[in-house]
Every structure is written in C-alpha cells, then in structure tokens.
Amino acid sequence: MTPAPSSRLDLASILNVINMGLIVVDSDENILMWNDWVAKSSEVPEAEALRKTIATAFKEAPSPAFLTALRNSLNYGLPVVLSNALHRSPLPLYTASDEAQERLRMHQSIAITPLPSSDGKRCCLIQISDSSNSIKREKMLRSHSEMLKRDATTDSLTGIYNRRFFDEHYKMALGQSLRQKLPLSIFMVDIDFFKEYNDFYGHPSGDKALIKVAQTLKSQLSRSSDVLARYGGEEFILILPNMPQEHALPFANKLRQAVWNAAIPHLRSKVAGQLSISIGVST
C-alpha cells in the first residue's frame, strides 16, 4: 500500500536530524549538501554554503590535510578516514563549552566516501563525527591509569619509589649491569635509633623525619638512572648504575653527611644529639 503523501518520509528532514555532519561535494568540490549539524557547528547557513567550494564555504580554511584527502578521494575513488588521533580538528567546527559557554574547536573524526553521480563524474560524501567527548574520556582514562601506576610504585608518605618498584627495577638494573659488564652499586640506608625517636617525639614527628631524610637523600642524586626507594620502615635503598667501588664509599659518606647537615634533633640517639644514618654498600 502506498502511504499518503503527508506520511511519506522526508529524506532532507532525516539527514538534518542525524547527530553528525553530512556534506556532499561534486567533482569540482562545490557543495551540494550541507546538513543542519554542519550549519550549526560551522555557523554557516546552508543557503550560504551551497554551491561554494569546500575550501571557501567555512569562515576559516579547512586544513591542508583534509583538502588533500578529499582531492585524492575525488581523483582516485578511494575512501579516506581522518582519525582524531592524527587530525584533531581538520574543519573549523565548534562546540560550546559547558563551563564558559564559549565556542571551542571541535575534535573530529571524518570519513570521506566517493559516490558515483548521474553525469558520470565523481562526488564525495563527507561524514563528520564530534569526538570531543571521546578525547576527554581518553585523557581521563590516561590520567587515571598514570595515577594508578604512580600509586603502585610510589611510597605514599615520602613520595619516593616504594619496595615494589625497587624489586622490579633491581632485576632490570642487575641484568643490564651483567650484560654490559659495568659496575652497579647498592646502598642500604638505616636511620639510627629510629624507634627511640618515634617513642620520644611521637609518630607524626617520625613521619616528618622520614620525609626529610628521603628528600635529603634524593637531593644527592644527579642522574636519571639513579634510584632511591623506601625499603621499609626507616630503611631506604639506592641503586646507582655504573658506579665503581672506589666511588661508592665516598658517595656513601656524602649521603651520611647530607643527613647530618639537615640537623634533625634526636635527644634519644645513643650516638649523637641529632638524627644520623648508617649505610651498607655493595658493588
């Protein structure tokens, strides 16, 4: 049964309610279709855009990469996809920011599909999707992943690496040292009489002392390959690749002196009136 004229589907209305941009250009890049989504996002009305070329219809020029992709599709009849990973905003399309209600350049995914036309010449359908939300989700997921990774390898009190990171890094550092036949120096640091410190000053002060010692030890490292980690309790461990024994012992004294110079009072120490450390070295 043929539907009544009033109930027939209006193709133009359907194309205008689709939540994506649709543009059709002919073989000379003249615009034949410009749906409402494109009109709203570009702030260029359909009537103004029709019969203009794709290069001149927008308020700003499309990116060279987009124009090259479109011309290749028109010339060779091959479909093209411009992913948002490599081409964030090829067209001057905008979306409103919820916070400031300002127009922000839209991140886009674009598919260009060649179409045959009645005159034998080639047209192209350009489909545009707003990928701004997916980009935001991607950034949030990446940030969350980095935060989880950081939490898994960082000591929550001192901010330096934790025992878990050290165990994994030590295996790699030792393997590299053996393969390249280079020295590897390990420093085990222990705060002297730290139990007495905690008992006398209290655990909050003990935490502050651990943080200060960690910061002091870290300040003595100068190479990106040097690693400092909290091994447990009041113990710290350092890995210094390519450091021979004749340099390791002076460096251990440098660490000990740096903590001593921090002048953290320790009235319950049995060796001095301030916090000190003992260091074991293996190369």
C-alpha positions, 0 to 999 in steps of 0.5 A: 500500500502506498502511504499518503503523501503527508506520511511519506518520509522526508529524506532532507528532514532525516539527514538534518536530524542525524547527530553528525555532519553530512556534506556532499561535494561534486567533482569540482568540490562545490557543495551540494549538501550541507546538513543542519549539524554542519550549519550549526557547528560551522555557523554557516547557513546552508543557503550560504554554503551551497554551491561554494567550494569546500575550501571557501564555504567555512569562515576559516580554511579547512586544513591542508590535510583534509583538502588533500584527502578529499582531492585524492578521494575525488581523483582516485575513488578511494575512501579516506578516514581522518582519525582524531588521533592524527587530525584533531580538528581538520574543519573549523567546527565548534562546540560550546563549552559547558563551563564558559559557554564559549565556542571551542574547536571541535575534535573530529573524526571524518570519513570521506566516501566517493559516490558515483553521480548521474553525469558520470563524474565523481562526488564525495560524501563527507561524514563528520563525527564530534569526538570531543567527548571521546578525547576527554574520556581518553585523557581521563582514562590516561590520567587515571591509569598514570595515577594508578601506576604512580600509586603502585610504585610510589611510597605514599608518605615520602613520595619516593619509589616504594619496595615494589618498584625497587624489586622490579627495577633491581632485576632490570638494573642487575641484568643490564649491569651483567650484560654490559659488564659495568659496575652497579652499586647498592646502598642500604640506608638505616636511620639510627635509633629510629624507634627511640625517636618515634617513642620520644617525639611521637609518630607524626614527628617520625613521619616528618623525619622520614620525609626529610631524610628521603628528600635529603637523600634524593637531593644527592642524586644527579642522574636519571638512572639513579634510584632511591626507594623506601625499603621499609620502615626507616630503611631506604635503598639506592641503586646507582648504575655504573658506579665503581667501588672506589666511588661508592664509599665516598658517595656513601659518606656524602649521603651520611653527611647530607643527613647530618647537615639537615640537623634533625634533633634526636635527644634519644640517639645513643650516638649523637644529639641529632638524627644520623644514618648508617649505610651498607654498600655493595658493588 
